[in-house]
Amino acid sequence: MPRLEPDTPATAEHFIKMIDEALLEIQDVYNALEYEMDGLSKAMDFLPAVDTQLKHMKAELLDGTHQFGTADLDYMPMIAPQNTYVLPFKRLLMEINRIHRQGLKE
């Protein structure tokens, strides 16, 4: 999927695809954690909250009730201290937050 340039609002369809991509990335981490239970699993203890919020937002987008606004998504303080080695899809999560704050192009 092509990435949006910074400050480019997304369509609802593109935004939902971005959320789906992030949910797949989270599932990949869950799958990897089944085999790697050392310090990585503790470092990723915030993922269930991110997963839940993304699923909730997707459901709202699909039923037309999602409210875009100026506040960050609840997961932002959880992912902010993470580096991209621990959270390789951090930029995607940040982009989803940006679009949530700025709204859609439609």
C-alpha positions as CSV (number, residue, x, y, z in Angstrom):
1,M,0.0,0.0,0.0
2,P,1.5,3.4,-0.9
3,R,2.2,5.6,2.1
4,L,0.8,9.1,2.3
5,E,3.1,12.0,2.3
6,P,3.1,13.9,5.6
7,D,0.2,16.3,6.0
8,T,-1.8,14.5,3.3
9,P,-5.3,13.5,4.6
10,A,-6.5,10.0,3.8
11,T,-9.8,8.7,2.5
12,A,-11.8,6.5,4.8
13,E,-10.9,3.4,2.7
14,H,-7.2,4.2,2.9
15,F,-7.4,4.9,6.6
16,I,-9.1,1.6,7.2
17,K,-6.4,-0.2,5.2
18,M,-3.7,1.5,7.3
19,I,-5.5,0.3,10.5
20,D,-5.7,-3.2,9.0
21,E,-2.0,-3.1,8.3
22,A,-1.2,-2.0,11.9
23,L,-3.4,-4.8,13.2
24,L,-1.5,-7.3,11.0
25,E,1.8,-6.0,12.4
26,I,0.5,-6.4,15.9
27,Q,-0.6,-10.0,15.2
28,D,2.9,-10.7,13.8
29,V,4.4,-9.5,17.1
30,Y,2.0,-11.7,19.0
31,N,3.1,-14.6,16.9
32,A,6.8,-13.8,17.4
33,L,6.3,-13.5,21.2
34,E,5.1,-17.1,21.3
35,Y,8.7,-18.1,20.5
36,E,10.6,-15.3,22.2
37,M,9.5,-14.8,25.8
38,D,12.6,-13.0,27.2
39,G,12.6,-9.3,27.7
40,L,10.8,-8.6,24.4
41,S,7.4,-9.7,25.8
42,K,7.7,-7.4,28.7
43,A,8.7,-4.5,26.4
44,M,5.5,-5.1,24.3
45,D,3.0,-5.2,27.2
46,F,1.3,-2.1,25.8
47,L,0.3,-3.9,22.5
48,P,-3.1,-5.3,23.7
49,A,-4.3,-1.7,24.4
50,V,-3.1,-0.5,21.0
51,D,-4.8,-3.5,19.4
52,T,-8.1,-2.8,21.2
53,Q,-8.1,0.9,20.3
54,L,-7.4,0.2,16.6
55,K,-10.1,-2.4,16.4
56,H,-12.6,0.0,18.1
57,M,-11.6,2.8,15.8
58,K,-12.0,0.6,12.7
59,A,-15.5,-0.5,13.9
60,E,-16.5,3.2,14.3
61,L,-15.1,4.1,10.9
62,L,-17.1,1.3,9.3
63,D,-20.4,2.3,11.0
64,G,-19.7,6.0,10.5
65,T,-19.5,7.0,14.2
66,H,-15.8,7.7,14.5
67,Q,-15.1,11.3,15.7
68,F,-11.9,12.8,14.4
69,G,-10.4,15.5,16.5
70,T,-7.5,17.3,17.9
71,A,-6.5,15.0,20.7
72,D,-4.0,12.2,20.3
73,L,-5.2,8.6,20.3
74,D,-4.8,7.0,23.8
75,Y,-2.0,4.8,22.6
76,M,0.4,7.6,21.8
77,P,1.9,7.9,25.3
78,M,2.5,4.1,25.2
79,I,4.3,4.1,21.9
80,A,6.2,7.4,22.3
81,P,9.1,6.0,24.3
82,Q,9.5,2.9,22.0
83,N,12.2,2.9,19.4
84,T,11.7,1.4,16.0
85,Y,13.8,-1.7,16.9
86,V,11.2,-2.7,19.5
87,L,8.2,-1.3,17.5
88,P,9.1,-1.3,13.8
89,F,5.6,-0.1,12.8
90,K,5.7,2.9,15.1
91,R,5.7,5.3,12.1
92,L,2.5,3.7,10.9
93,L,0.8,4.1,14.3
94,M,2.0,7.7,14.4
95,E,0.5,8.3,10.9
96,I,-2.8,6.8,12.0
97,N,-2.8,9.2,14.9
98,R,-2.0,12.2,12.6
99,I,-4.9,11.3,10.3
100,H,-7.2,10.9,13.3
101,R,-6.2,14.4,14.5
102,Q,-6.5,16.1,11.1
103,G,-9.5,14.2,9.6
104,L,-10.1,12.7,6.2
105,K,-9.9,14.2,2.7
106,E,-13.4,13.2,1.8
